[in-house]
Amino acid sequence: MSLLLESTVTELCDHVQGMAHCVSVMREALQMLVAGVLDAPPRVPVEMASGHLVFTVGACQAKDAVGFRAYDLHHVDRHECRGEVTVVFGHRVGELKGVVLGRHLGIARTGALGGVAIDCFAALDALCLGVIGAGKQARAQILAALSVRPSIRVCKVWARRCEQTQTFVERLR
């Protein structure tokens, strides 16, 4: 059984080469979904008096995997320290294969899906990337775009708060 902490996932994914691997994994997942060998139903919200959990579930017999991701929707945008957990079991026997703690896996997955879309639809020689937003998702989207379009030379970022945009751009440089 593997346990990956947020810091490890960030270290693996928070650069262009790591995101290139994430894009490749998500491309394969989308191909398996289209082929009907990956089950990925919509999110399942569970509302309770003291919380609002959301579960994302999936299964793939070819990869001997079934699992879920869970987080508290009430705190999704309110706290930087909001927790998230992803758990993977073996499909055939049901053994616990791995646990990933933290939000970065979901951020990397979303960025990688954007990278697949850019790879499918953007010009091969694209020079400019436009990004709306200056949060964690924006960084993942930029890394994914650069992993599939190394020709990009300019990135234009827009966000509602000028100060947040400036801080974001400074961190990217």
N, C-alpha and C positions, 0 to 999 in steps of 0.2 A: 504494500500500500504506500502510495506517495502522498506527501503533504507539501503543497506549495504555498508559501506565504506571499502576500502582496509585493513585498520587496523583490522576491525572486521573479515573479511574473513581470514586474516592471523592468527589471534588469534584462530579461529575455526579450521583451517586446518593444521597449521604448527607444528604438533606433531603427534606421531604415532597413538594415539587414534582418533584424528580428521581425519587423513588420512584413518584410517580403515573405518570410516563412508563414506568418499568420495569413497573408493573402492566399498563399498556396493551399493552406489547410481549408480556408473558407471556400475557395474555388472547388476543391474536392467535395466538400460537404454539400454545396449547391448542386453539383453533378449527381451526387448520391440521392439528394432529395428529388431531383427531376426523374431519376431512374427508379424511384419508388423504394429504395433500400434504406432510406433515412426517414424516421418518423420525427417530425418537429411540429407538434400542434401549437396553437396559440397559447399565450400566457394564461395562467389560471390565477385569478385574484381570490383571496380568501379574506373576507372582512370579519373582524371580531370587534368586540366592544373596546378592547385595549390595543388594537393593532390592525394593520392591513397588510398581510403578507402576499407576495406575488411569487408564483412558481413558474419557471420556464422548464419544460421537460423535453426529453428526447431519447431516442433509442436507435441503435444501428447494429443489426445482427452481424453484418460483415466485419465490424470493428469490435464485436463482443462487448458492447457498451450500452448501458442505460443509465440515465442520470437526471439531475435537476439542478437548477440554480434558484436560490431564494433570497429575498430581501424584503425589508419593511418599506412599503410604498409611502407611508406617512412621513418618513424622513428622507425620501429620495433626493430632494433638492435642498434640504435644510441644514444638513450637517456634513462636513468634510469627513468625519470619522464614521459615517454610516457604514454598517457592516453588510457583507454579502458573502454567501457561501455557494460553491459549486461542488456537487458530490457525484462521483461516477462509480457505478457497480458493474461487475461482469454480467453480461446478458444471460449466459448459459447456466452459471452456478450461483450467481448473486453475490459473489465476494466483493468487498469494498476494494476498489482499485485505486481511488484517489480522492483527495479533497483539496480544493483551492480556496484560500481565504482572501477576501478583498475584492475591490471593484475593478481592478485593472484588467482582468480577463475579459469582462464584459465590454470594457472600453476598447480593448484591442480587437475583440471580435467585431464590434460595430465599425471600427476604423477599417479593418480588413475587408468587410463587406463593401464599404465604399471604394476600396482599392480594386476589388473585382469589377465593380461597376465602371470605374474610370478606365480600367484595362479593356473592358468590352466596348465602351462608347466614346472615349476621348481620342482625339487625333494622336497618332503615334509620335508626332514631333511637337506636341503641345509645349508651349513655353511659359504659360501663365496659369496659375491656379487661384481661384477665388474661394474664400472660406467665410461662412457666416457663423460668427460665434468665436469666443476666445477661451473656451474651457478645455477640460481634459479630452473631450471628444474631438475638438478641433485639432489638437496636437496629433492624435491618432490618425485622423483623416489626412493630415498633411504628410505624415510619415508613410502612410499607405500609398498616397498619390506619388510621392517621390520614389517609392519602391517599384512602381510599375511604369512611371514616366520620368526617368532620370533626366530627360531633356528640359524639365521645368526649371526656369531661372528666376521667376518672379512669383511671389505669393502675396495676394492682397487679402487682408483680413478686415472684416467689419464686425463690430459688436456694439451693443447698445451703450456700454460704458467706455468712454475714451480711455480712462486710466487703466482699466482691465486690458484693453486692446494693446496699449503701449507696453504694459508689463509682459503680456503674452509674447509680443514680437521681440522684446529684448531677450527673453528666455530662449526663443527659437534661434537667435543668432549665435 
